[in-house]
Amino acid sequence: MNVLLSGIVGSTAYGLAREGSDIDRLGVFAAPTESLHGLHAPKESHVTTRPDRTLHEAAKWCRLALGGNPTVTELVWLPDELYDVRTPLGDELIGIRGSLLSAKRVRDAYLGYATQQFKRLYDRGDGSFSADTRKRTAKHARHLMRLCHQGFEVYATGRLNVRVDDPDAYHRFGDEVAADAMRALPMLKRFESLFDETRSPLPDQPDEAPAEAWLRRVRASFYGRPRAGA
């Protein structure tokens, strides 16, 4: 497979991993260009476990990133030491990362995902559930907190620091919310207000031209190449 860029994401990248945490990898690959012209399009995503790895085809990755998808976005903002595959085309993708961002889509995506996490917490009730469920609830609470903080950082500055500032605060918040799901609501409301009160330096819509030009370079690069394993 033609992997262009791949790195360690998730709790390890955020600095929230603890003993036993999974190591998640995310990457971008290029389908052979000729395979895009047949009756059946190639798979756009490949997901494996052991190791936990998700790879998106270049065009799909670009569409998700232009839509503000938080998980996809973090791939091009990782610290250098977390990349396990970097190619010249992967470095070009990192180089255009700022053009993929837009104020409305960042706000909608990050706050939208954070709201989904709160709904999951709320649906679990008052905390009177099993230890395993409490563990999952704490994890959702940490995701909510991270999405709020990182989403607002991107919205307010146009940049993303993947590693969180105070991991212990995230774990404390997770434990508090595991005991009482409604303790997450003030944070969500506070960040909704911060988004409303802050003028973003990002444009209203992303600039698709750099992504389009990059994708065309990818297609040209992989035209006529033999399929992997052929």
C-alpha positions as CSV (number, residue, x, y, z in Angstrom):
1,M,0.0,0.0,0.0
2,N,1.3,3.5,-0.9
3,V,1.3,5.1,2.6
4,L,2.1,8.8,2.3
5,L,1.9,9.8,5.9
6,S,1.2,8.0,9.1
7,G,1.6,8.7,12.8
8,I,0.5,7.9,16.4
9,V,-2.6,9.7,17.4
10,G,-5.2,9.4,20.1
11,S,-4.4,9.2,23.9
12,T,-0.7,8.7,23.3
13,A,-0.4,11.8,21.2
14,Y,-2.5,13.9,23.6
15,G,-0.4,12.8,26.6
16,L,-3.4,11.1,28.2
17,A,-2.2,7.5,27.8
18,R,-1.9,5.3,30.9
19,E,-0.7,1.8,31.4
20,G,-2.7,-0.5,29.1
21,S,-3.9,2.3,26.8
22,D,-4.1,1.3,23.1
23,I,-1.6,2.8,20.6
24,D,-3.7,4.2,17.7
25,R,-2.2,5.1,14.3
26,L,-3.8,7.1,11.5
27,G,-2.5,7.6,8.0
28,V,-3.1,8.6,4.4
29,F,-2.5,6.4,1.4
30,A,-2.7,6.8,-2.3
31,A,-4.7,4.4,-4.4
32,P,-3.1,3.5,-7.8
33,T,-4.4,6.2,-10.1
34,E,-5.6,3.8,-12.8
35,S,-7.7,1.9,-10.2
36,L,-9.9,5.1,-9.9
37,H,-11.1,4.7,-13.5
38,G,-12.7,1.3,-13.4
39,L,-16.2,0.0,-12.6
40,H,-15.4,-0.5,-9.0
41,A,-13.7,2.2,-6.9
42,P,-11.0,1.0,-4.5
43,K,-11.7,1.0,-0.8
44,E,-11.4,4.5,0.7
45,S,-10.4,3.3,4.2
46,H,-8.6,0.4,5.7
47,V,-9.0,-0.3,9.4
48,T,-7.1,-2.9,11.3
49,T,-6.7,-4.0,15.0
50,R,-3.6,-5.4,16.5
51,P,-2.1,-3.0,15.6
52,D,-4.9,-0.4,15.7
53,R,-4.5,1.5,12.5
54,T,-6.8,3.5,10.2
55,L,-5.7,4.6,6.7
56,H,-7.8,6.9,4.5
57,E,-7.3,7.2,0.8
58,A,-5.9,10.6,-0.1
59,A,-9.1,12.1,-1.5
60,K,-11.2,10.9,1.4
61,W,-8.7,12.3,3.9
62,C,-8.8,15.7,2.2
63,R,-12.6,15.8,2.2
64,L,-12.7,14.9,5.9
65,A,-10.0,17.5,6.8
66,L,-11.7,20.2,4.8
67,G,-14.9,19.4,6.8
68,G,-13.0,20.1,10.0
69,N,-12.9,16.4,11.2
70,P,-10.9,16.6,14.5
71,T,-9.3,13.1,14.3
72,V,-8.2,13.6,10.7
73,T,-7.0,17.1,11.4
74,E,-4.6,16.1,14.1
75,L,-2.6,13.9,11.8
76,V,-0.9,17.0,10.2
77,W,-0.2,18.7,13.5
78,L,1.6,15.9,15.3
79,P,5.0,16.4,16.9
80,D,7.7,15.1,14.6
81,E,8.6,12.2,16.8
82,L,5.1,10.7,16.5
83,Y,5.3,10.1,12.7
84,D,6.2,6.6,11.7
85,V,5.9,7.2,7.9
86,R,6.8,10.5,6.2
87,T,7.2,10.9,2.5
88,P,7.8,14.0,0.4
89,L,4.1,14.0,-0.5
90,G,3.2,13.6,3.2
91,D,5.4,16.5,4.1
92,E,3.7,18.6,1.4
93,L,0.4,17.7,3.1
94,I,1.7,19.0,6.4
95,G,2.8,22.1,4.6
96,I,-0.7,23.0,3.5
97,R,-2.4,22.2,6.8
98,G,-3.4,25.8,7.6
99,S,-5.4,26.1,4.3
100,L,-7.6,23.1,5.3
101,L,-9.1,25.0,8.3
102,S,-12.1,27.3,8.4
103,A,-13.9,28.9,11.3
104,K,-17.4,27.6,10.8
105,R,-16.3,24.0,10.0
106,V,-13.9,23.9,13.0
107,R,-16.6,25.2,15.3
108,D,-19.3,22.9,14.0
109,A,-17.1,19.8,14.0
110,Y,-15.4,20.2,17.4
111,L,-18.4,21.4,19.3
112,G,-20.6,18.9,17.4
113,Y,-18.4,16.0,18.5
114,A,-18.2,17.4,22.1
115,T,-22.0,17.6,22.2
116,Q,-22.2,14.0,21.0
117,Q,-19.9,13.0,23.9
118,F,-22.1,14.8,26.4
119,K,-25.2,13.0,25.0
120,R,-23.4,9.7,25.6
121,L,-22.6,10.8,29.2
122,Y,-26.2,12.0,29.8
123,D,-27.7,8.8,28.5
124,R,-25.7,6.8,31.1
125,G,-27.5,8.5,34.0
126,D,-26.4,9.3,37.5
127,G,-23.2,7.2,37.8
128,S,-24.8,4.2,39.4
129,F,-23.4,1.7,36.9
130,S,-20.6,-0.9,36.6
131,A,-16.9,-0.1,36.9
132,D,-16.4,-0.8,33.2
133,T,-19.1,1.6,32.3
134,R,-17.7,4.2,34.6
135,K,-14.3,3.8,32.9
136,R,-15.9,4.3,29.5
137,T,-17.8,7.3,30.8
138,A,-14.6,8.9,32.1
139,K,-13.0,8.4,28.7
140,H,-15.9,10.1,27.0
141,A,-15.6,13.0,29.5
142,R,-11.9,13.4,28.6
143,H,-12.7,13.5,25.0
144,L,-15.3,16.2,25.6
145,M,-12.8,18.3,27.5
146,R,-10.2,17.8,24.8
147,L,-12.5,18.6,21.9
148,C,-13.6,21.8,23.7
149,H,-10.1,23.0,24.4
150,Q,-8.4,22.0,21.2
151,G,-11.3,23.1,19.0
152,F,-11.3,26.5,20.6
153,E,-7.5,26.8,20.2
154,V,-7.8,26.1,16.5
155,Y,-10.7,28.5,16.2
156,A,-9.0,31.3,18.1
157,T,-5.4,30.9,16.8
158,G,-5.5,28.9,13.6
159,R,-3.1,26.3,15.1
160,L,-3.4,23.0,16.9
161,N,-1.3,21.7,19.8
162,V,-2.1,18.0,19.8
163,R,-0.6,17.4,23.3
164,V,-2.7,18.8,26.1
165,D,-1.3,21.1,28.7
166,D,-2.3,19.4,31.9
167,P,-3.1,15.6,31.5
168,D,-3.9,15.2,35.2
169,A,-6.7,17.8,34.9
170,Y,-8.3,15.7,32.1
171,H,-8.2,12.6,34.2
172,R,-9.7,14.4,37.2
173,F,-12.5,15.7,35.1
174,G,-13.1,12.2,33.7
175,D,-13.4,10.8,37.3
176,E,-15.8,13.7,38.3
177,V,-18.1,13.2,35.4
178,A,-18.1,9.4,35.8
179,A,-19.7,10.1,39.2
180,D,-22.1,12.7,37.9
181,A,-22.6,13.2,34.1
182,M,-24.1,16.6,34.5
183,R,-20.8,18.0,35.7
184,A,-19.8,18.1,32.1
185,L,-22.5,20.5,31.0
186,P,-20.9,23.7,32.4
187,M,-17.8,23.1,30.4
188,L,-19.7,22.5,27.2
189,K,-21.8,25.7,27.8
190,R,-18.7,27.7,28.7
191,F,-17.0,26.8,25.4
192,E,-20.1,27.4,23.4
193,S,-20.0,31.0,24.8
194,L,-16.3,31.4,24.1
195,F,-16.8,30.4,20.5
196,D,-19.6,32.9,20.3
197,E,-17.5,35.7,21.8
198,T,-14.3,35.2,19.9
199,R,-13.4,36.4,16.4
200,S,-11.5,33.7,14.5
201,P,-8.6,34.5,12.2
202,L,-9.7,31.6,10.1
203,P,-11.7,32.2,6.9
204,D,-15.4,31.3,6.7
205,Q,-14.6,28.6,4.2
206,P,-11.5,26.5,3.7
207,D,-9.2,27.1,0.7
208,E,-9.7,24.0,-1.4
209,A,-7.1,25.0,-4.0
210,P,-4.0,23.7,-2.2
211,A,-5.7,20.4,-1.4
212,E,-6.8,20.0,-5.0
213,A,-3.3,20.8,-6.3
214,W,-1.8,18.3,-3.8
215,L,-4.2,15.6,-4.7
216,R,-3.5,16.1,-8.4
217,R,0.3,15.7,-7.7
218,V,-0.6,12.5,-5.8
219,R,-2.5,11.2,-8.8
220,A,0.3,12.1,-11.2
221,S,2.8,10.4,-9.0
222,F,1.0,7.1,-8.8
223,Y,-0.2,6.9,-12.4
224,G,1.2,3.8,-14.2
225,R,2.9,2.4,-11.1
226,P,2.4,-1.3,-10.5
227,R,0.0,-2.2,-7.7
228,A,1.5,-3.0,-4.4
229,G,2.2,-6.8,-4.2
230,A,1.9,-7.2,-8.0
